Amino acid sequence: MSMAQFDAGVTEFVEKLRGFMRARVPDEATADDLAQETLLKVYRSNASLRDDDRLEAWLYRIARRTLIDYYQKRRPSEELPASLKSESEDEVSTIRDAVLSSTIRFMEELPDAYRVPLQLSELEGISMADIASRLGLSLTAVKSRIRRGRQMIKKKLQDCCHFEFDQHGKVIDWERRNPHCCD
């Protein structure tokens, strides 16, 4: 995306950004200050925009982070407003579905030594002791293979996408690093 296209896209967003901020802070002056701060962050980090087609989502993500920073600085011990805690249910569902389908695909790519115990544990709900008995392995070997398999999948997911988590460890946002991942 050229700088002129980037500028045009951001300019189209300015009024939406002000409205987004006004709906989430107590007064218009604060909303305008936060909108300006967001725009500064947008221009400073324009090189981090990976997918030109997701400009608006990227802009809203920066705006949301700016709001979270504002509330955490203002009242560090208070909970964030509900509108900032996590994405909408549809967005959360989309994130969950993408992570689940990628996890299953990545699990299928694992070597059998890791894939089989992991599938038996995670997809079929079989206890580790029963897996050990079924596969003729020690319980320690099964635990180790499941742990290593999980680590391999986690690495593949992290190579594929950047994830943001809430304070409870739940995925609240993601961004593809590779256009062929997390579909």
C-alpha positions, 0 to 999 in steps of 0.5 A: 500500500502506498503512503497516499493510499494509507493516508486516504484510508486513515482519513476515512477512518477519522470520524469513525474513530472520534465516534468510537472514542466518544462512546467509551469515555466521559467527555468529548475533549478526552475522546478527541485527545485519545483519537489524536493519540491513536492517529499518532500511533497509527502513523508511527506503526504503519510499517506493522500493517501486514494486510492492506485489506484489514486496515480498518480492523488494524486501526480499531485494534490500535484505538482499542489498545489506546483506550485500554491504556487510558483506563489503566493509567487513570484507574489501574485497580478498576476493571475495564469497561465491558466494551473493552474487555473482549471482542464481540461474541461473533469475533470471539467465535471467529477467533476460536474457530480459526484456532481450532481448525488450525490446531487440528490441521497442525495436529495431523502434521505431527509425527505419529509418536506425538500425534497419536497420544495427543489425539487420544488425549485431546480429541477422544478424552482418554486418560493418560494412563489408558493411553499408556496402556493402549500404546504400550508406553510408560505413563511418563513417555505419554505425558512427555509426548503429549506435552511436546506435541502441544508445544509443537502445535503452539509453535506452529500457531505462533508462527502462523498468527499473533495472538492477544490474550486477556488477563485470564489467558483467553484469546481476545484478538489475533492477526495473521502473520502468514496469509495461508494460516489460521483459516 
